[in-house]
Amino acid sequence: MLNLIGTYECKADAKGRLMMPSSLKKQLTPAMTQGFVIKRAVFQPCLELYPMEEWNRLMEKMNKLNRFNRKNVDFIRRFTAGVKTVELDTTGRLNVPKDLACFAGITKEVVVSSAINIVEIWDKDKYEQAIDDAANDFADLAEEVMGDANDTDGIS
């Protein structure tokens, strides 16, 4: 399992390709031979880049959903809408499909940000807005998500 680190700014060219920052590219090297899956994020107006191994792990979980349950089928359909396989070219560029770039509002200035085992791809302005919007609530969110009173192995 990958444990990616870093947030980077880069530019998309007129064809929708973006040069992966070298530091991130090095971290993704073990996954490059298998390729990647790119998709719309569920909660934010950004894209998610999954190394194929991570994607397959997620699909194993989703494949256990009962397909005779309408909510499960609707979820699968929406979650996988617009999903595409992609690769980094020999120069380290990622070609972002046009429909997905439109969804995320990606034009020129881009932020690629690690999210543990996947990479989020954002329009720079939308990324900064999302970070600003969450700043006030982050302390409460951190306490709710990570502040388990029974956890004796605390992070901070």
C-alpha positions in Angstrom: 0.0 0.0 0.0 1.3 3.4 -0.9 1.6 6.2 1.6 1.9 9.3 -0.6 3.2 12.6 0.8 2.9 16.2 -0.5 0.9 18.9 -2.1 2.3 20.4 -5.4 1.3 23.1 -7.9 1.7 22.4 -11.6 0.2 23.6 -14.9 -2.1 21.8 -17.4 -1.2 22.4 -21.0 -3.8 23.2 -23.8 -4.3 19.4 -24.4 -5.2 18.8 -20.7 -1.9 17.1 -19.8 -0.1 17.9 -16.6 3.4 17.2 -15.7 3.5 15.2 -12.4 5.9 16.8 -10.0 9.1 14.8 -9.8 8.8 14.1 -6.1 5.3 12.7 -6.5 6.3 10.8 -9.6 9.1 9.1 -7.6 6.6 8.0 -5.0 4.2 6.6 -7.7 7.0 4.7 -9.5 6.1 1.3 -8.0 2.5 1.7 -9.4 3.4 3.0 -12.9 3.6 -0.4 -14.6 0.0 -1.2 -13.6 -1.4 2.2 -14.5 -4.0 4.3 -12.8 -7.7 5.0 -12.6 -9.0 8.6 -12.6 -12.5 9.5 -11.4 -14.7 12.3 -10.0 -14.4 12.7 -6.3 -17.5 12.0 -4.3 -17.5 15.0 -1.9 -15.4 17.7 -3.6 -15.1 19.2 -7.1 -11.8 17.5 -7.8 -10.5 14.3 -9.4 -9.0 11.3 -7.7 -6.1 9.3 -9.2 -6.0 5.7 -7.9 -3.0 3.4 -8.5 -4.5 0.3 -10.1 -3.7 -1.8 -7.0 -5.6 0.6 -4.7 -8.5 0.7 -7.2 -8.7 -3.1 -7.4 -8.7 -3.2 -3.6 -11.7 -0.8 -3.5 -13.5 -2.7 -6.3 -13.2 -5.9 -4.2 -15.1 -4.2 -1.4 -17.7 -2.7 -3.8 -18.2 -6.1 -5.5 -19.5 -7.4 -2.2 -22.5 -5.1 -2.3 -25.8 -6.8 -3.0 -26.8 -5.8 -6.5 -30.4 -6.6 -5.8 -30.5 -3.5 -3.5 -31.4 -0.5 -5.5 -29.3 1.9 -3.4 -26.2 -0.3 -3.9 -26.7 -0.3 -7.7 -27.3 3.5 -7.7 -24.2 4.0 -5.6 -22.0 1.8 -7.9 -23.3 3.6 -11.0 -22.7 7.1 -9.6 -19.3 6.2 -8.0 -18.0 4.7 -11.3 -19.5 7.4 -13.6 -16.7 8.8 -15.8 -14.1 6.4 -14.5 -11.1 6.0 -16.9 -7.8 4.2 -16.9 -4.8 6.5 -17.5 -1.0 6.2 -17.5 1.9 8.6 -17.1 3.7 9.0 -20.5 7.4 8.6 -20.8 8.0 12.2 -19.8 5.8 11.9 -16.7 2.8 13.7 -18.0 -0.8 12.7 -17.1 -3.5 13.3 -19.8 -6.6 14.3 -17.9 -9.7 13.3 -19.9 -11.7 16.4 -21.0 -15.0 15.4 -19.4 -13.2 14.9 -16.0 -11.3 18.2 -16.4 -14.6 19.9 -17.0 -16.1 18.4 -13.9 -13.2 19.6 -11.8 -12.9 23.0 -13.5 -9.3 22.3 -14.4 -7.9 24.7 -16.9 -4.4 25.9 -16.3 -3.3 26.1 -12.6 -3.5 22.8 -10.9 -2.8 21.4 -7.4 -2.0 17.7 -7.0 -2.3 16.6 -3.4 -1.6 13.3 -1.7 -4.5 11.8 0.1 -2.8 8.8 1.8 -3.0 6.2 -1.0 -4.5 8.3 -3.8 -3.8 11.7 -5.4 -6.4 14.4 -5.6 -6.2 16.7 -8.7 -7.7 20.2 -8.2 -8.2 23.4 -10.0 -5.9 25.7 -7.9 -8.5 28.2 -7.0 -11.0 25.5 -5.9 -8.4 23.8 -3.8 -7.5 27.0 -2.0 -11.2 27.7 -1.4 -11.8 24.2 -0.1 -8.9 24.6 2.3 -10.1 28.0 3.4 -13.7 26.8 3.9 -12.5 23.9 6.1 -10.1 25.9 8.2 -12.6 27.0 10.8 -14.1 23.6 11.2 -10.8 21.6 11.1 -10.2 21.5 14.9 -13.8 20.2 15.5 -13.4 17.7 12.6 -10.0 16.5 13.9 -11.4 15.9 17.4 -14.4 14.1 16.0 -12.5 11.9 13.6 -9.2 11.3 15.5 -10.1 12.1 19.1 -11.1 8.7 20.3 -10.9 8.8 24.1 -10.1 5.1 24.2 -7.1 5.5 21.9 -4.0 5.2 24.0 -1.8 5.5 20.9 -2.7 9.1 20.1 -1.1 10.8 17.1 -0.3 14.2 18.6 
